[in-house]
Amino acid sequence: MNAIQEQDFYPSRYSTEDAISERKDPVVYGKAEDGPLTQNELDSYERDGFLFYPGFFGEEDLRAFKAELDRMCEEGRHSDADEVIREPGSDIVRSIFAVHESSKVFRTLASSAAIAGRAQQLLGDDVYVHQSRINYKPGFKGKEFYWHSDFETWHVEDGVPRMRMVSCAIWLTENNDVNGPVMFMPGSHKWFVHCSGGTPEDHYRQSLRKQEFGVPSNRSMAWLEERCGIVQPTGPAGSVVFFECNTMHGSNGNITPYPRSNAFFVFNSVRNAPRHAFGPKELRPHMLGSRDFTPVSQW
């Protein structure tokens, strides 16, 4: 952990207005010979900030993932655990966190060569799981996830110093044009939005249901959209998307009958582990920003 940076290279939530600056870190740290990704794939990730693989997992794997998804959702309905997050204004399960610790199925998935191997190649290092969760966006009631850069929160509230992280979302249901699929701004990872406002105490308790701090202004989003545009990958259950920690993304609410669920793993370089928050006095709890920096290769 001797390479942890103390300097705040990405200050945010210090001003009354947004600001935008160029990123200060590489996007791709590994090489084509380091793993399964080809040079073309690495170049695409460098350019767009994400890689999309429709139908990556087959039916046998999906049956196991969906069974675990349903089991955990049923348990979550009757649980008061902090890891279980509910939709705003209701008791419907929105997310369950730290699933790589509570579920053998999802722990095995997170550490698999197919998933962790690509993360290690993109980050050019051993990786640990900074955060994991299941996102449930139920039919009719699933609320939106507003535009955001994950890194902004992981930096300010979790203390991750640099942009050396990658997220992986495994679609456990179909993501189609109408059920609130994730939208990306390709190339937006090349800029960092320094958001306005502060960080209230225990902000995570509210932000996991509806985020209001660390959210870019409409002006910043219009600036990024003009340069990057918006894409909305869609595909069957079993599809996978890897996306850079600073790629701007969000999703609309789901008022259709079709649920939209995914498993989500955040990988961080072991050399980029957090030490202290850059915004609030206290780091968010372990379930959101893991203190276990054990590389997945040692699980």
C-alpha positions in Angstrom: 0.0 0.0 0.0 3.0 2.3 -0.2 1.8 4.0 -3.4 -1.3 5.5 -1.8 -1.4 9.2 -2.7 -2.2 11.8 0.0 -2.7 14.7 -2.4 -6.2 15.4 -3.6 -5.9 15.4 -7.4 -9.7 15.6 -7.9 -11.2 18.0 -5.4 -15.0 18.1 -5.5 -17.9 19.5 -3.5 -15.9 22.5 -2.3 -17.6 25.2 -4.4 -21.0 26.6 -5.1 -20.6 25.8 -8.9 -19.4 22.9 -10.9 -16.0 22.9 -12.7 -14.6 20.5 -15.3 -11.0 19.5 -15.8 -9.1 16.9 -17.7 -8.3 13.6 -16.0 -4.8 13.2 -14.6 -4.5 9.4 -14.8 -4.1 6.8 -17.5 -7.2 4.9 -18.7 -5.6 1.6 -19.6 -2.7 0.4 -17.4 -2.1 -3.1 -18.9 -1.1 -4.5 -22.2 -2.6 -6.9 -24.7 -0.2 -9.6 -23.7 -1.3 -9.3 -20.1 -4.7 -11.0 -20.4 -7.7 -11.9 -22.6 -8.4 -8.4 -24.0 -7.1 -7.7 -27.4 -5.3 -4.5 -28.4 -8.5 -3.5 -30.3 -10.5 -3.9 -27.1 -8.0 -2.0 -25.0 -8.1 0.8 -27.6 -11.9 0.9 -27.5 -11.9 1.1 -23.7 -9.4 3.9 -23.9 -11.6 5.8 -26.3 -15.1 5.2 -25.0 -14.6 4.3 -21.4 -16.5 1.0 -21.5 -16.6 -2.4 -23.2 -19.9 -4.2 -23.9 -20.3 -8.0 -24.5 -23.9 -9.0 -25.4 -24.7 -12.6 -24.2 -21.4 -13.1 -22.5 -22.7 -15.8 -20.1 -24.8 -18.8 -21.2 -28.0 -20.3 -19.8 -26.4 -22.6 -17.3 -24.5 -19.8 -15.6 -27.6 -17.6 -15.7 -29.8 -20.1 -14.0 -27.4 -20.1 -11.1 -27.1 -16.3 -11.0 -30.9 -15.8 -11.2 -31.6 -18.4 -8.5 -29.2 -16.5 -6.2 -30.7 -13.2 -7.2 -34.2 -14.4 -6.2 -33.0 -15.9 -3.0 -31.2 -12.8 -1.9 -34.2 -10.6 -2.8 -36.6 -12.7 -0.8 -34.3 -12.6 2.2 -33.8 -8.9 1.7 -37.6 -8.2 1.9 -37.5 -9.3 5.5 -34.2 -7.9 6.5 -33.2 -4.8 8.4 -29.5 -5.1 7.5 -27.7 -2.0 6.4 -26.7 -3.8 3.2 -30.3 -3.9 2.0 -31.3 -0.6 0.3 -35.0 0.2 -0.5 -36.6 2.3 -3.2 -37.4 5.9 -2.2 -40.8 6.1 -0.5 -41.3 2.3 -0.4 -40.1 -1.0 1.1 -39.2 -2.5 -2.3 -35.6 -3.7 -2.4 -33.5 -1.5 -4.6 -30.0 -2.8 -4.0 -28.1 -5.3 -1.8 -24.5 -4.5 -1.1 -21.4 -6.6 -0.2 -22.7 -9.6 -2.1 -19.1 -10.9 -2.7 -19.0 -11.5 1.1 -22.5 -12.8 1.7 -23.0 -15.0 -1.4 -20.7 -17.9 -2.5 -22.2 -17.7 -6.0 -21.3 -14.0 -6.5 -18.0 -14.3 -4.8 -17.0 -17.0 -7.2 -18.3 -14.9 -10.1 -16.3 -11.8 -9.0 -13.1 -13.8 -8.7 -13.5 -15.7 -12.0 -10.9 -15.4 -14.7 -13.6 -14.1 -17.1 -14.4 -11.1 -14.9 -11.4 -10.5 -12.6 -8.9 -11.4 -15.3 -10.1 -8.5 -17.5 -10.2 -6.1 -14.6 -6.6 -7.0 -13.8 -5.5 -6.4 -17.3 -7.3 -3.1 -17.6 -5.7 -1.9 -14.3 -2.3 -3.5 -14.9 -2.2 -4.8 -11.3 -3.7 -7.2 -8.7 -7.2 -6.1 -7.8 -9.5 -6.3 -4.8 -13.2 -5.7 -4.7 -13.9 -2.2 -3.5 -17.7 -2.7 -3.7 -20.2 -5.2 -4.9 -24.0 -5.2 -5.1 -27.1 -6.4 -6.8 -29.2 -3.7 -8.3 -32.9 -4.6 -8.6 -35.0 -2.3 -10.8 -38.4 -3.9 -10.5 -41.1 -3.5 -13.1 -43.4 -0.5 -12.6 -41.6 0.8 -9.5 -37.9 1.0 -10.3 -36.6 4.5 -9.8 -34.0 6.3 -11.9 -30.2 6.5 -11.2 -29.3 10.0 -12.1 -26.2 10.9 -14.2 -23.0 10.5 -12.1 -19.4 9.5 -12.2 -18.8 6.7 -9.7 -15.3 7.9 -9.1 -16.5 11.2 -7.7 -18.2 9.5 -4.8 -15.6 6.8 -4.3 -12.9 9.5 -4.2 -14.7 12.1 -2.0 -16.5 9.7 0.4 -14.4 6.5 0.2 -11.0 8.1 -0.1 -9.9 6.3 -3.3 -7.1 8.6 -4.5 -6.7 8.0 -8.3 -8.7 6.7 -11.3 -7.4 3.2 -11.3 -10.7 1.3 -11.0 -13.1 -0.5 -13.2 -16.7 -1.6 -12.7 -18.3 -4.7 -14.2 -22.1 -5.1 -14.5 -23.5 -8.6 -15.3 -27.1 -8.3 -16.6 -29.3 -10.9 -14.9 -32.3 -9.8 -16.9 -32.8 -8.4 -20.4 -31.9 -4.8 -20.7 -34.2 -3.4 -23.5 -35.1 0.0 -24.8 -37.9 0.6 -22.4 -37.0 -0.9 -19.0 -34.5 1.7 -17.9 -31.2 0.4 -19.2 -27.9 2.2 -18.3 -26.8 5.0 -20.6 -23.2 6.1 -21.1 -21.5 9.1 -22.4 -18.7 7.6 -24.5 -15.4 9.5 -23.8 -16.7 11.3 -20.8 -14.1 9.6 -18.6 -11.5 11.9 -20.0 -12.9 14.8 -18.0 -13.7 15.1 -14.3 -16.6 17.1 -13.1 -15.9 18.8 -9.8 -19.4 18.9 -8.3 -20.8 21.7 -6.2 -22.1 21.5 -2.7 -20.9 19.6 0.3 -21.3 16.2 1.9 -23.8 15.9 4.7 -23.0 13.6 7.6 -23.9 10.0 6.9 -24.8 11.1 3.4 -24.7 7.5 2.1 -27.9 6.7 4.0 -29.9 8.9 1.7 -27.7 8.8 -1.5 -28.1 5.1 -1.9 -31.9 5.7 -2.3 -31.6 9.0 -4.2 -28.4 10.8 -4.7 -28.5 14.6 -4.4 -24.9 15.5 -3.6 -22.0 14.6 -6.0 -24.4 15.0 -8.9 -23.3 17.1 -11.9 -25.2 20.2 -12.8 -27.4 20.4 -15.9 -24.8 22.7 -17.4 -22.0 20.2 -16.9 -24.0 17.4 -18.4 -24.9 19.5 -21.4 -21.2 20.3 -21.9 -20.3 16.6 -21.8 -23.2 15.5 -24.0 -22.2 18.0 -26.7 -18.7 16.4 -26.8 -19.6 12.8 -26.1 -23.2 12.0 -27.0 -25.2 9.3 -25.3 -25.4 5.6 -26.0 -27.7 3.0 -24.5 -26.4 -0.6 -24.8 -29.2 -3.2 -24.8 -29.1 -7.0 -24.9 -30.1 -10.2 -23.3 -29.6 -11.5 -19.8 -26.0 -12.7 -19.5 -24.6 -9.6 -21.2 -21.6 -7.9 -19.5 -20.3 -4.3 -19.5 -17.0 -3.2 -18.1 -16.8 0.6 -17.6 -14.2 3.0 -16.4 -14.7 4.5 -12.9 -15.1 8.0 -14.2 -17.4 7.3 -17.2 -20.6 9.4 -16.8 -23.7 7.1 -16.7 -27.2 6.9 -15.5 -30.5 5.3 -16.1 -34.2 6.2 -16.4 -36.9 4.9 -14.2 -38.7 1.6 -15.1 -42.4 1.9 -15.5 -42.7 -1.2 -17.7 -43.6 -4.7 -16.5 -40.1 -5.9 -17.2 -37.6 -5.9 -14.3 -34.0 -4.9 -14.9 -31.5 -6.4 -12.5 -27.7 -6.8 -12.5 -24.8 -7.9 -10.4 -22.2 -5.2 -10.0 -18.5 -5.5 -9.0 -16.0 -2.7 -8.6 -12.4 -3.6 -8.9 -9.6 -1.4 -7.6 -5.8 -1.7 -7.9 -4.2 -2.8 -4.7 -1.8 0.2 -5.1 -4.8 2.6 -5.1 -6.4 1.6 -1.8 -8.0 4.4 0.2 -6.6 5.7 3.5 -8.8 8.7 4.3 -11.9 10.4 2.8 -11.3 13.6 0.8 -14.6 15.1 1.8 -16.3 14.1 5.0 -14.4 13.3 8.2 -15.3 9.6 8.2 -15.2 7.0 5.4 -18.4 5.3 4.4 -19.0 1.9 5.9 -17.1 -1.3 4.8 -20.1 -2.5 2.8 -19.7 0.5 0.4 -16.0 0.9 0.4 -14.3 -2.3 1.5 -11.4 -2.2 4.0 -10.4 -5.7 2.9 -7.6 -5.2 0.3 -6.9 -8.9 -0.3 -6.4 -9.5 -4.0 -9.1 -11.7 -5.6 -6.3 -13.9 -6.9 -5.7 -14.9 -3.2 -9.4 -15.8 -2.4 
